[in-house]
Amino acid sequence: MNVLITGSNGLLGQHLLPIFLQDKNYSVVATGRGPNRSPLHDNYIYEPANLRAPGTAQQLLDKYKPDIIIHAAAMTQVDECEKNKDACWDMNVGATRNLVQAAEKINAYLLFLSTDFIFDGLNGPYTEEDPANPINYYGTSKVAAERIVQNSKLAWAIVRTVLVYGVVADPQRSNMITWVKNNLQQNKKIKVVDDQWRTPTLCLDLAKGCKMIADKKATGIFNISGKETLTPYDMAIKTADFFNLDINMIEKISSKSLAQPAARPAKTGLIIEKAEKEFNYAPHTFAEGLEIVAAAIPASR
């Protein structure tokens, strides 16, 4: 089967590639903005594409005729989405609409990546049936994109996830683990919020969960995340302990003190019983995730 992975330069995209490449049942086409930034370059096709541009998605799908599309491309920086709403809408909604319309013409299966930020955070953690009520523009854009997918003529799946962490092959990009590690190693104090709760997700687990769903061409909404409910402060302390760094350099703060452009839901997290039951999905613990991330961090960092 032919699979197309959008957003292949991103954190999830760079974890999806090796998982699909290891399965000889798949021929892989990857697309992203600009040149290929994955460390893998063999046995698949990479084609840069701007899915926001009219006709680009159709040209891409006509050329490669994927049976399965994993749509991981998105604008995910929450504050940037709040400050640049047109760009956010174009990427998260417009590009999704273009891809759906093109996919309908070739009858492809579409797996769309969504987020816990579609919820208001008042009653977390959430199941797949809980109603969306976003409190920031990023969440609003993802709800709109979800509805485009749901109202399409396609066989589709929506995968919602939470606070994804892992290592990407780009030294300019950070994640929660490397940010804490790097700052504390340089004896820099950090401030971390303790009034937001999430079920942080190891990117490797998310990628495997997506493949489990795609393999079966399962349809519907699926929560794929970790199981432990942690605050960012909890994550920072666990990270410092793991790397034997000074936890006294970590200051616990309220999110209200940050004055961020976009509001954040207080308590989200996802209930993953559906994925556990239907796909035997079993995420790593955060402690196990730290070991995996540590092994993947280049020694130079």
Backbone bond lengths (Angstrom), bond angles and torsions (degrees), N, CA, C in turn:
res aa  C-N    CA-C-N  psi(-1)  N-CA   C-N-CA  omega(-1)  CA-C   N-CA-C  phi
1 M - - - 1.461 - - 1.519 109.62 -
2 N 1.316 115.51 147.95 1.463 121.02 176.05 1.525 109.15 -92.21
3 V 1.323 117.01 130.04 1.462 121.46 176.36 1.524 108.44 -121.52
4 L 1.326 115.67 135.00 1.458 122.96 175.10 1.519 108.40 -108.77
5 I 1.322 116.62 126.11 1.467 122.63 177.62 1.512 108.13 -110.46
6 T 1.331 117.43 115.61 1.464 120.77 174.82 1.527 108.95 -90.81
7 G 1.341 115.89 154.62 1.457 119.36 -178.24 1.516 112.32 68.31
8 S 1.340 116.39 33.89 1.470 119.45 -172.95 1.520 113.05 -70.16
9 N 1.337 118.00 -13.63 1.464 120.26 176.13 1.524 112.97 -82.84
10 G 1.316 117.29 -11.14 1.454 121.55 -176.73 1.519 112.96 -81.76
11 L 1.315 115.64 179.13 1.464 121.95 -178.28 1.527 111.12 -58.19
12 L 1.331 117.36 -52.41 1.459 119.78 179.83 1.519 110.89 -67.37
13 G 1.328 117.44 -43.88 1.455 120.67 -178.67 1.516 112.23 -55.80
14 Q 1.330 116.90 -41.22 1.464 120.19 -178.55 1.534 112.50 -72.32
15 H 1.327 116.95 -16.51 1.469 120.19 173.57 1.535 111.61 -92.67
16 L 1.319 116.78 -27.89 1.468 119.43 177.45 1.524 111.93 -68.91
17 L 1.320 116.76 -39.32 1.461 120.91 -175.54 1.532 113.34 -52.63
18 P 1.335 119.11 -56.93 1.473 117.85 -177.23 1.515 113.46 -63.58
19 I 1.328 116.95 -32.42 1.467 119.75 -178.87 1.525 110.91 -66.48
20 F 1.321 117.28 -42.70 1.458 119.39 178.11 1.526 111.96 -74.87
21 L 1.329 117.01 -33.64 1.465 119.87 179.49 1.525 112.18 -67.08
22 Q 1.321 116.78 -28.21 1.469 120.41 178.52 1.526 112.27 -71.82
23 D 1.322 117.45 -17.70 1.463 122.36 -177.95 1.524 108.90 -98.07
24 K 1.317 116.69 111.30 1.463 121.60 -175.61 1.531 112.96 -69.21
25 N 1.333 116.43 -5.91 1.468 119.40 176.31 1.524 112.19 -76.28
26 Y 1.334 116.47 -9.74 1.461 119.95 -174.23 1.522 112.11 -117.56
27 S 1.344 114.05 140.97 1.459 121.57 163.45 1.519 106.07 -106.08
28 V 1.335 117.27 130.84 1.458 121.10 -168.45 1.522 111.42 -110.85
29 V 1.341 114.25 131.48 1.455 122.48 169.33 1.522 106.81 -119.55
30 A 1.319 116.99 131.33 1.461 121.56 -179.29 1.516 109.22 -120.37
31 T 1.326 115.18 146.99 1.459 119.38 178.06 1.522 109.87 -141.51
32 G 1.317 115.44 149.30 1.447 122.01 178.10 1.512 109.24 -164.37
33 R 1.319 115.47 -179.38 1.469 119.42 177.62 1.523 109.76 -84.65
34 G 1.306 117.10 129.78 1.460 121.02 177.22 1.511 112.47 76.86
35 P 1.347 116.54 -164.18 1.459 121.15 -176.99 1.519 112.39 -68.46
36 N 1.312 115.33 161.52 1.452 122.01 179.05 1.527 110.52 -68.12
37 R 1.331 117.35 122.50 1.459 120.86 -179.34 1.531 112.56 -108.37
38 S 1.323 116.65 7.53 1.458 119.80 176.83 1.522 109.70 -76.29
39 P 1.338 117.61 145.21 1.467 119.42 175.26 1.529 112.18 -70.56
40 L 1.330 116.76 -14.66 1.466 121.11 178.28 1.518 109.56 -93.12
41 H 1.334 116.16 132.99 1.461 119.42 -178.18 1.529 112.89 -131.86
42 D 1.323 117.83 -3.10 1.460 120.46 -174.40 1.523 111.87 -106.83
43 N 1.329 114.69 151.62 1.472 123.79 169.93 1.523 114.20 69.66
44 Y 1.318 117.23 20.78 1.452 120.20 171.10 1.523 108.83 -154.41
45 I 1.307 115.43 168.08 1.466 121.64 -179.71 1.520 108.44 -105.91
46 Y 1.321 116.39 132.36 1.459 120.88 171.97 1.519 108.72 -114.69
47 E 1.332 115.33 131.41 1.465 119.83 176.99 1.521 109.40 -135.88
48 P 1.333 117.99 117.96 1.465 118.99 177.10 1.519 110.65 -65.76
49 A 1.320 115.62 142.72 1.462 119.31 -179.11 1.517 110.30 -157.10
50 N 1.321 115.62 141.87 1.458 122.20 173.20 1.526 107.51 -102.37
51 L 1.311 116.27 97.52 1.460 121.01 -174.44 1.523 112.67 -68.60
52 R 1.327 116.49 -12.44 1.472 119.51 177.55 1.522 111.35 -76.44
53 A 1.322 116.55 -21.39 1.465 120.41 -176.91 1.525 110.32 -77.43
54 P 1.335 117.10 134.21 1.469 120.47 179.82 1.527 111.17 -57.17
55 G 1.308 115.95 132.56 1.460 121.28 175.41 1.513 114.96 88.96
56 T 1.340 117.98 -18.63 1.464 119.85 -175.99 1.524 111.86 -65.99
57 A 1.324 117.09 -45.67 1.462 120.21 179.82 1.525 110.65 -61.63
58 Q 1.335 115.91 -42.06 1.464 119.50 179.94 1.527 111.69 -62.74
59 Q 1.331 116.53 -43.08 1.466 120.48 178.29 1.527 111.18 -61.58
60 L 1.337 116.30 -42.10 1.459 121.64 -178.58 1.524 110.73 -64.57
61 L 1.327 116.28 -45.22 1.462 119.89 -177.48 1.527 111.85 -73.81
62 D 1.316 117.35 -34.62 1.467 119.84 175.61 1.526 110.87 -63.53
63 K 1.337 116.00 -35.20 1.462 120.96 -176.76 1.526 111.84 -73.55
64 Y 1.330 117.34 -42.55 1.467 120.08 -172.08 1.529 114.20 -108.11
65 K 1.323 117.53 -16.39 1.462 122.98 177.18 1.541 113.25 45.62
66 P 1.329 116.74 59.99 1.471 119.00 -179.65 1.526 111.92 -67.42
67 D 1.328 115.15 142.18 1.469 120.39 172.17 1.525 110.23 -78.70
68 I 1.334 115.10 -32.91 1.464 122.17 -176.71 1.526 108.39 -130.43
69 I 1.332 115.98 136.28 1.469 121.82 175.37 1.525 108.08 -120.64
70 I 1.329 116.36 125.38 1.459 121.10 171.94 1.521 106.16 -104.37
71 H 1.334 116.10 108.46 1.471 120.37 -174.84 1.522 109.91 -95.98
72 A 1.344 114.25 89.49 1.465 120.90 -178.98 1.521 112.65 -100.60
73 A 1.332 117.61 -8.71 1.467 120.65 -179.25 1.526 109.94 -68.52
74 A 1.321 115.99 133.33 1.469 120.06 179.80 1.519 109.47 -169.64
75 M 1.321 114.96 159.97 1.460 121.70 167.95 1.521 105.77 -94.36
76 T 1.331 116.79 111.87 1.460 120.79 -169.79 1.527 114.51 -113.10
77 Q 1.350 117.38 -7.94 1.462 118.84 179.35 1.531 108.34 -72.94
78 V 1.311 115.71 110.45 1.461 121.36 -167.92 1.529 112.19 -61.77
79 D 1.316 117.41 -43.98 1.461 119.67 -179.76 1.528 111.75 -69.91
80 E 1.331 117.14 -36.82 1.466 120.07 176.51 1.520 110.73 -63.41
81 C 1.315 117.32 -38.35 1.467 120.69 176.88 1.529 110.86 -62.27
82 E 1.325 116.12 -38.10 1.465 120.43 -179.59 1.531 110.83 -68.64
83 K 1.327 115.99 -37.44 1.471 120.77 -176.74 1.530 112.40 -83.84
84 N 1.329 117.12 -26.88 1.473 121.75 -177.41 1.521 109.48 -125.85
85 K 1.318 115.13 70.26 1.464 120.32 -171.49 1.524 112.75 -65.05
86 D 1.318 117.01 -36.10 1.468 118.72 179.61 1.522 110.84 -64.37
87 A 1.322 117.06 -44.09 1.466 120.97 179.06 1.523 110.83 -64.12
88 C 1.333 115.79 -40.56 1.461 120.80 177.82 1.523 110.98 -61.38
89 W 1.312 116.63 -46.86 1.467 120.69 -179.20 1.528 111.21 -64.55
90 D 1.323 116.14 -43.14 1.465 119.94 179.66 1.523 111.10 -59.11
91 M 1.325 116.97 -43.61 1.463 120.75 -175.86 1.520 111.52 -76.71
92 N 1.318 117.34 -49.00 1.455 120.66 -171.52 1.518 114.14 -83.08
93 V 1.331 116.28 -29.40 1.467 119.96 -178.50 1.531 110.99 -108.24
94 G 1.332 116.15 -52.12 1.462 119.85 -177.36 1.515 112.65 -60.88
95 A 1.325 117.40 -47.49 1.464 120.43 -179.88 1.523 111.23 -64.63
96 T 1.331 116.61 -37.03 1.469 120.07 177.84 1.520 110.48 -65.20
97 R 1.332 117.10 -42.25 1.462 120.27 177.69 1.526 111.09 -61.64
98 N 1.334 116.31 -43.57 1.463 119.74 178.72 1.530 111.20 -60.72
99 L 1.316 115.52 -42.14 1.461 120.11 -178.19 1.532 111.17 -68.58
100 V 1.318 116.54 -41.87 1.471 120.64 179.14 1.523 110.71 -62.24
101 Q 1.315 116.64 -46.02 1.469 119.96 -179.26 1.523 111.05 -62.09
102 A 1.333 116.95 -40.25 1.463 120.30 178.09 1.525 110.89 -69.38
103 A 1.330 117.02 -38.93 1.470 121.22 -178.85 1.523 111.39 -66.63
104 E 1.338 116.91 -33.67 1.464 120.16 178.95 1.527 111.55 -61.55
105 K 1.320 116.31 -33.04 1.470 120.23 -177.01 1.517 112.47 -72.63
106 I 1.337 117.31 -22.69 1.467 119.40 178.24 1.533 111.55 -113.42
107 N 1.335 116.16 4.94 1.467 122.34 176.23 1.531 112.19 58.69
108 A 1.330 116.24 44.22 1.466 120.77 178.88 1.529 110.32 -82.09
109 Y 1.317 114.54 159.64 1.462 122.09 172.12 1.530 107.74 -90.66
110 L 1.340 117.37 134.93 1.462 121.31 -175.66 1.521 111.04 -121.38
111 L 1.334 114.99 127.07 1.457 121.16 171.62 1.524 107.38 -110.75
112 F 1.318 115.66 119.98 1.470 122.38 -174.73 1.521 110.21 -109.61
113 L 1.333 116.35 132.28 1.463 121.25 179.69 1.524 110.87 -89.76
114 S 1.337 115.14 126.95 1.461 120.49 178.59 1.526 109.68 -127.02
115 T 1.311 116.67 -163.18 1.469 120.66 -163.43 1.524 112.79 -147.02
116 D 1.332 115.91 157.14 1.462 121.43 172.08 1.518 111.99 -69.68
117 F 1.342 117.18 -14.77 1.464 120.03 -178.14 1.530 112.83 -75.60
118 I 1.330 117.17 5.38 1.473 119.19 169.46 1.529 110.23 -77.00
119 F 1.335 117.30 -8.63 1.465 121.73 -177.80 1.528 111.37 -104.54
120 D 1.347 115.92 158.85 1.467 119.99 -177.43 1.521 113.27 -85.96
121 G 1.329 117.86 -10.39 1.452 120.38 176.58 1.511 115.12 80.92
122 L 1.312 117.64 12.78 1.468 120.51 -178.78 1.525 112.59 -87.48
123 N 1.343 116.78 -23.14 1.465 119.98 -173.70 1.526 112.51 -136.53
124 G 1.326 116.90 32.31 1.454 119.27 -179.24 1.523 112.34 -74.19
125 P 1.335 117.97 163.21 1.465 127.31 -0.66 1.532 111.79 -75.78
126 Y 1.339 115.48 165.56 1.460 121.68 -168.52 1.530 112.96 -115.99
127 T 1.326 114.20 149.22 1.460 120.91 172.00 1.531 108.80 -95.61
128 E 1.320 115.41 176.25 1.466 120.84 178.29 1.528 112.39 -66.74
129 E 1.329 117.07 -21.12 1.473 120.11 -175.87 1.523 113.60 -91.05
130 D 1.305 117.78 -11.35 1.464 119.73 -176.19 1.528 110.80 -66.88
131 P 1.342 117.11 141.58 1.464 120.19 -176.82 1.525 112.82 -73.45
132 A 1.317 114.91 142.97 1.464 120.53 178.41 1.524 110.29 -75.48
133 N 1.327 115.28 144.52 1.461 121.06 174.87 1.528 108.29 -157.79
134 P 1.332 117.08 74.39 1.469 120.17 -173.27 1.520 112.68 -68.49
135 I 1.351 115.59 150.72 1.469 120.31 179.25 1.533 111.13 -117.72
136 N 1.332 117.07 7.85 1.462 120.41 173.68 1.532 109.36 -141.42
137 Y 1.332 116.11 168.72 1.455 119.75 -172.44 1.525 111.95 -71.91
138 Y 1.323 117.18 -33.26 1.463 119.81 175.12 1.521 109.90 -56.97
139 G 1.325 116.93 -50.46 1.457 120.45 178.47 1.518 112.54 -60.55
140 T 1.340 116.06 -39.93 1.469 120.50 178.17 1.520 111.07 -60.64
141 S 1.331 116.30 -42.64 1.467 119.76 -179.68 1.525 111.35 -65.98
142 K 1.308 117.67 -36.84 1.463 120.28 -178.87 1.533 111.30 -73.21
143 V 1.324 117.51 -33.64 1.463 120.06 174.17 1.530 109.84 -63.15
144 A 1.336 116.65 -44.83 1.466 120.39 179.11 1.523 111.06 -61.27
145 A 1.330 116.66 -40.55 1.462 120.70 178.93 1.533 110.86 -67.87
146 E 1.321 117.10 -40.47 1.469 120.31 176.30 1.531 110.50 -56.50
147 R 1.324 116.42 -42.75 1.470 119.85 -177.19 1.518 111.75 -67.65
148 I 1.331 116.74 -34.34 1.469 119.87 175.16 1.529 109.56 -61.43
149 V 1.320 116.01 -44.64 1.465 120.74 179.51 1.523 110.52 -64.12
150 Q 1.336 116.32 -46.89 1.467 120.70 -177.35 1.525 112.53 -64.46
151 N 1.318 116.67 -32.94 1.466 120.32 -178.25 1.529 113.50 -89.66
152 S 1.320 116.78 4.83 1.461 120.86 -178.80 1.525 110.70 -79.92
153 K 1.323 114.89 173.64 1.478 121.58 177.15 1.528 110.85 -91.34
154 L 1.313 116.70 6.48 1.462 121.63 -174.69 1.525 112.50 -83.99
155 A 1.323 114.93 160.12 1.462 120.43 158.47 1.529 105.44 -78.96
156 W 1.328 117.61 123.57 1.457 119.73 -171.48 1.526 112.18 -138.44
157 A 1.324 113.99 156.99 1.461 122.04 168.61 1.521 107.71 -133.71
158 I 1.317 115.65 143.67 1.464 122.21 171.94 1.521 107.25 -114.38
159 V 1.326 115.85 124.23 1.463 121.48 177.97 1.524 107.97 -108.62
160 R 1.321 116.13 116.28 1.459 121.16 176.07 1.530 109.25 -98.48
161 T 1.312 115.43 140.44 1.454 119.80 -177.58 1.525 110.47 -142.78
162 V 1.341 116.07 177.60 1.462 122.12 -170.54 1.533 111.06 -140.90
163 L 1.317 117.48 132.26 1.465 123.74 167.05 1.535 112.43 35.47
164 V 1.319 114.63 69.60 1.464 120.85 -175.26 1.529 109.98 -77.85
165 Y 1.313 115.72 133.63 1.463 120.16 178.06 1.528 109.51 -129.68
166 G 1.327 114.99 152.87 1.455 121.74 -179.33 1.514 108.48 164.76
167 V 1.308 115.79 -175.07 1.460 121.21 -177.99 1.513 109.55 -111.88
168 V 1.323 116.01 134.49 1.455 122.34 178.79 1.527 108.57 -117.37
169 A 1.336 115.56 151.27 1.476 120.49 -177.04 1.522 110.62 -79.58
170 D 1.324 115.81 62.46 1.460 121.60 179.12 1.520 107.44 -154.94
171 P 1.333 118.61 104.24 1.463 120.71 -174.81 1.529 113.65 -63.38
172 Q 1.335 117.42 -15.51 1.467 120.33 179.68 1.524 111.81 -80.95
173 R 1.336 116.20 -15.52 1.458 119.36 -176.20 1.524 110.07 -102.62
174 S 1.322 115.11 137.63 1.454 121.03 -177.17 1.525 109.42 -114.48
175 N 1.311 115.89 169.65 1.456 121.50 170.00 1.517 106.70 -141.79
176 M 1.295 116.67 174.82 1.468 121.14 -173.78 1.530 111.70 -54.53
177 I 1.324 116.38 -42.56 1.456 120.37 -175.11 1.537 110.82 -68.49
178 T 1.321 116.23 -51.17 1.470 119.37 -177.62 1.524 111.44 -68.64
179 W 1.344 116.41 -31.28 1.471 119.45 177.89 1.526 110.69 -63.55
180 V 1.314 116.34 -47.38 1.469 120.10 178.21 1.526 110.03 -63.33
181 K 1.304 116.38 -49.30 1.472 121.34 -177.43 1.530 111.51 -58.50
182 N 1.321 116.43 -50.11 1.459 120.03 -175.31 1.524 112.57 -64.64
183 N 1.324 116.29 -42.02 1.464 119.53 -179.78 1.520 112.07 -66.34
184 L 1.316 116.74 -45.98 1.468 119.39 -178.22 1.526 111.42 -67.61
185 Q 1.333 116.85 -34.75 1.469 119.06 176.87 1.527 111.89 -64.95
186 Q 1.339 115.83 -26.14 1.467 120.77 177.83 1.530 111.84 -93.85
187 N 1.349 115.78 11.63 1.474 122.41 179.32 1.523 112.26 59.62
188 K 1.313 115.71 33.83 1.459 121.44 176.29 1.529 109.12 -97.60
189 K 1.326 115.68 131.27 1.462 119.26 175.57 1.530 109.91 -73.24
190 I 1.311 115.98 144.70 1.469 120.22 178.48 1.526 109.44 -127.60
191 K 1.318 115.06 149.72 1.464 122.24 176.86 1.525 108.48 -110.58
192 V 1.325 116.10 129.10 1.460 120.39 -174.50 1.527 109.07 -135.48
193 V 1.323 116.33 135.40 1.466 120.87 -175.29 1.520 111.15 -74.29
194 D 1.321 114.25 147.64 1.467 121.13 -179.05 1.532 111.28 -126.22
195 D 1.343 116.69 16.88 1.468 119.12 -179.01 1.536 111.56 -123.23
196 Q 1.313 116.34 25.89 1.460 121.78 172.69 1.522 107.77 -131.12
197 W 1.334 116.58 135.58 1.462 120.86 -175.85 1.522 109.82 -119.58
198 R 1.326 115.36 133.99 1.462 122.22 -177.99 1.534 109.61 -138.60
199 T 1.333 115.70 169.82 1.464 121.49 169.31 1.526 106.78 -114.19
200 P 1.332 118.42 81.50 1.461 121.64 -171.95 1.526 112.48 -56.14
201 T 1.334 114.65 145.47 1.457 121.69 -169.57 1.520 110.61 -121.41
202 L 1.319 116.65 120.89 1.461 121.11 172.54 1.525 108.18 -67.38
203 C 1.335 117.04 129.01 1.463 120.19 -174.69 1.525 112.14 -59.54
204 L 1.311 117.13 -35.07 1.457 120.42 176.74 1.524 111.30 -59.04
205 D 1.338 116.80 -41.49 1.468 120.85 177.44 1.521 111.15 -63.86
206 L 1.333 116.40 -42.84 1.462 120.18 179.64 1.520 110.45 -62.08
207 A 1.331 116.71 -44.22 1.465 120.22 179.86 1.524 111.02 -62.40
208 K 1.319 117.01 -43.26 1.468 120.20 178.85 1.525 111.08 -65.30
209 G 1.333 116.21 -39.53 1.459 119.77 177.62 1.520 112.07 -61.94
210 C 1.342 116.23 -42.05 1.463 120.46 177.74 1.528 110.86 -61.23
211 K 1.329 116.32 -41.26 1.465 118.68 -179.10 1.530 111.37 -68.57
212 M 1.324 117.01 -38.01 1.465 120.03 176.31 1.522 111.03 -56.63
213 I 1.319 115.72 -43.01 1.463 121.51 -179.00 1.519 110.22 -70.51
214 A 1.343 117.04 -44.65 1.462 121.11 -179.37 1.524 111.36 -64.73
215 D 1.331 117.86 -38.48 1.468 121.06 179.98 1.522 111.60 -56.21
216 K 1.313 115.96 -38.55 1.471 121.47 -179.06 1.526 112.35 -91.91
217 K 1.340 115.70 -4.32 1.468 119.78 -170.63 1.529 110.22 46.05
218 A 1.316 114.19 43.64 1.465 120.69 179.73 1.527 109.51 -66.88
219 T 1.315 116.31 147.04 1.458 120.82 -178.15 1.522 111.04 -117.32
220 G 1.337 114.99 148.45 1.455 121.27 179.60 1.513 110.97 119.35
221 I 1.326 115.60 -167.93 1.458 122.63 -179.43 1.520 108.89 -102.21
222 F 1.337 115.99 135.98 1.460 121.14 -179.01 1.530 110.03 -134.94
223 N 1.324 115.62 131.16 1.461 120.91 173.59 1.517 108.94 -87.88
224 I 1.341 115.80 125.30 1.464 121.65 176.89 1.524 107.53 -128.14
225 S 1.321 115.75 107.24 1.475 119.95 180.00 1.516 108.99 -155.77
226 G 1.341 115.66 -174.18 1.449 119.96 170.01 1.525 110.23 -75.13
227 K 1.336 116.13 177.21 1.469 120.17 -179.60 1.521 112.86 -104.58
228 E 1.339 117.36 -24.33 1.466 120.53 -174.47 1.524 110.82 -83.53
229 T 1.318 116.25 134.95 1.459 121.37 175.14 1.528 108.51 -91.65
230 L 1.345 114.95 116.40 1.462 121.15 -176.72 1.523 110.26 -133.63
231 T 1.327 116.11 153.73 1.465 120.49 168.91 1.532 107.88 -91.15
232 P 1.329 117.84 160.85 1.468 118.79 172.80 1.531 112.36 -55.04
233 Y 1.334 116.83 -35.27 1.465 119.79 176.88 1.530 111.11 -63.09
234 D 1.333 116.07 -43.26 1.467 119.84 175.73 1.524 110.62 -56.44
235 M 1.336 115.67 -45.35 1.464 120.77 -179.61 1.526 111.16 -61.82
236 A 1.329 115.91 -41.48 1.462 120.22 -179.44 1.527 111.46 -64.54
237 I 1.329 116.83 -43.53 1.464 120.82 179.49 1.527 110.49 -63.45
238 K 1.327 116.68 -44.47 1.467 120.43 179.55 1.531 110.76 -63.63
239 T 1.323 116.16 -36.93 1.465 120.51 178.72 1.523 110.56 -66.83
240 A 1.325 116.10 -45.15 1.469 120.15 178.71 1.524 111.10 -61.44
241 D 1.327 116.80 -43.29 1.466 120.47 178.35 1.532 110.80 -60.78
242 F 1.316 115.73 -43.61 1.470 120.33 -177.44 1.526 111.05 -60.78
243 F 1.332 116.94 -42.64 1.460 120.88 -176.98 1.534 113.09 -92.97
244 N 1.349 115.65 10.00 1.469 121.39 179.35 1.527 112.07 56.84
245 L 1.321 115.32 46.71 1.460 121.43 179.92 1.531 109.76 -108.79
246 D 1.316 116.29 166.01 1.469 122.48 -171.66 1.532 110.91 -78.61
247 I 1.331 116.13 109.56 1.467 119.47 -179.45 1.531 111.49 -70.72
248 N 1.321 117.52 -15.35 1.464 119.93 178.66 1.524 112.50 -70.98
249 M 1.334 116.17 -11.53 1.459 121.06 176.83 1.532 111.66 -84.15
250 I 1.334 116.24 -2.08 1.466 121.35 -178.61 1.520 108.95 -103.36
251 E 1.313 116.72 119.76 1.465 121.55 179.83 1.523 109.73 -102.86
252 K 1.317 115.17 128.74 1.464 122.15 177.94 1.530 109.18 -81.35
253 I 1.333 116.86 126.16 1.467 120.29 -179.37 1.522 111.16 -133.23
254 S 1.322 114.75 166.70 1.461 121.94 173.80 1.530 109.09 -88.87
255 S 1.310 116.17 144.75 1.470 120.04 178.15 1.528 111.31 -63.49
256 K 1.339 116.55 -25.65 1.471 119.71 -179.78 1.521 111.66 -64.19
257 S 1.322 117.58 -25.01 1.462 120.93 -178.03 1.524 112.56 -76.45
258 L 1.326 117.49 -10.71 1.466 120.86 -176.27 1.524 113.44 -85.61
259 A 1.320 116.97 -23.66 1.470 121.36 -178.93 1.532 111.51 51.22
260 Q 1.325 116.21 49.82 1.467 120.97 -179.60 1.526 110.50 -75.27
261 P 1.334 117.92 147.19 1.471 120.46 -179.94 1.527 113.29 -58.26
262 A 1.333 116.94 -37.60 1.464 120.79 -177.23 1.519 110.66 -105.32
263 A 1.323 115.84 136.37 1.460 120.54 174.31 1.526 109.28 -69.35
264 R 1.332 115.83 147.20 1.459 121.38 174.97 1.525 109.62 -114.55
265 P 1.319 117.49 139.51 1.466 118.96 174.02 1.522 110.03 -65.97
266 A 1.330 116.34 141.59 1.465 119.78 -174.41 1.523 111.90 -70.84
267 K 1.323 117.20 -52.52 1.465 119.55 -177.16 1.526 109.79 -131.80
268 T 1.318 114.88 108.25 1.465 118.51 174.92 1.523 107.89 -109.97
269 G 1.310 116.97 -112.32 1.459 119.72 -172.22 1.507 109.73 79.46
270 L 1.324 115.76 154.04 1.462 121.05 -177.77 1.523 110.82 -125.15
271 I 1.310 115.27 143.66 1.466 122.30 173.95 1.525 107.13 -89.83
272 I 1.332 117.08 123.80 1.464 121.19 -170.02 1.529 113.31 -108.68
273 E 1.338 117.38 19.92 1.464 120.07 -176.44 1.528 112.77 -60.24
274 K 1.312 117.84 -34.93 1.468 121.15 179.99 1.527 110.60 -62.45
275 A 1.318 116.97 -47.58 1.470 120.66 -179.92 1.528 111.11 -67.43
276 E 1.327 115.98 -36.59 1.468 119.33 177.69 1.526 110.52 -61.99
277 K 1.315 116.08 -41.85 1.458 121.15 -176.95 1.525 112.24 -74.06
278 E 1.347 117.26 -44.01 1.464 120.34 -172.52 1.521 113.74 -84.83
279 F 1.337 117.42 -26.96 1.478 119.87 -174.84 1.529 113.45 -127.19
280 N 1.335 116.54 4.84 1.465 120.28 -173.94 1.530 111.13 55.31
281 Y 1.324 115.11 34.26 1.465 120.44 178.26 1.523 109.24 -65.42
282 A 1.334 116.54 128.46 1.461 121.45 -177.06 1.523 108.99 -139.15
283 P 1.328 118.18 93.53 1.468 120.31 -177.06 1.524 112.51 -71.44
284 H 1.334 114.65 155.96 1.452 120.35 173.35 1.525 110.05 -69.34
285 T 1.312 116.53 154.71 1.457 120.47 169.84 1.530 108.29 -71.04
286 F 1.322 117.03 165.80 1.463 119.11 177.69 1.528 110.46 -64.31
287 A 1.314 117.59 -36.29 1.467 120.46 177.70 1.529 110.56 -62.05
288 E 1.319 116.47 -43.00 1.470 120.28 177.32 1.525 110.82 -66.26
289 G 1.331 115.54 -38.28 1.462 119.91 178.00 1.518 111.68 -61.50
290 L 1.331 116.52 -38.52 1.470 120.35 177.59 1.529 110.77 -60.34
291 E 1.314 117.01 -40.97 1.470 120.71 179.27 1.524 110.72 -63.73
292 I 1.318 116.87 -41.71 1.464 121.61 -179.43 1.533 110.56 -66.73
293 V 1.321 115.99 -44.14 1.471 120.09 179.48 1.529 110.28 -65.11
294 A 1.340 116.53 -43.40 1.472 120.44 -179.86 1.517 111.47 -59.31
295 A 1.341 116.45 -39.59 1.459 120.39 179.72 1.524 111.93 -68.12
296 A 1.335 116.23 -24.96 1.457 120.26 -176.57 1.529 113.34 -93.04
297 I 1.336 117.32 -12.51 1.462 120.15 179.71 1.517 109.01 -73.78
298 P 1.345 117.40 123.22 1.478 118.93 177.88 1.512 111.66 -56.70
299 A 1.310 115.71 144.36 1.465 121.34 -176.17 1.525 112.03 -60.32
300 S 1.323 116.94 -23.21 1.459 120.44 -177.93 1.514 113.00 -74.72
301 R 1.346 116.34 -15.50 1.461 116.98 -176.81 1.506 110.97 -79.44
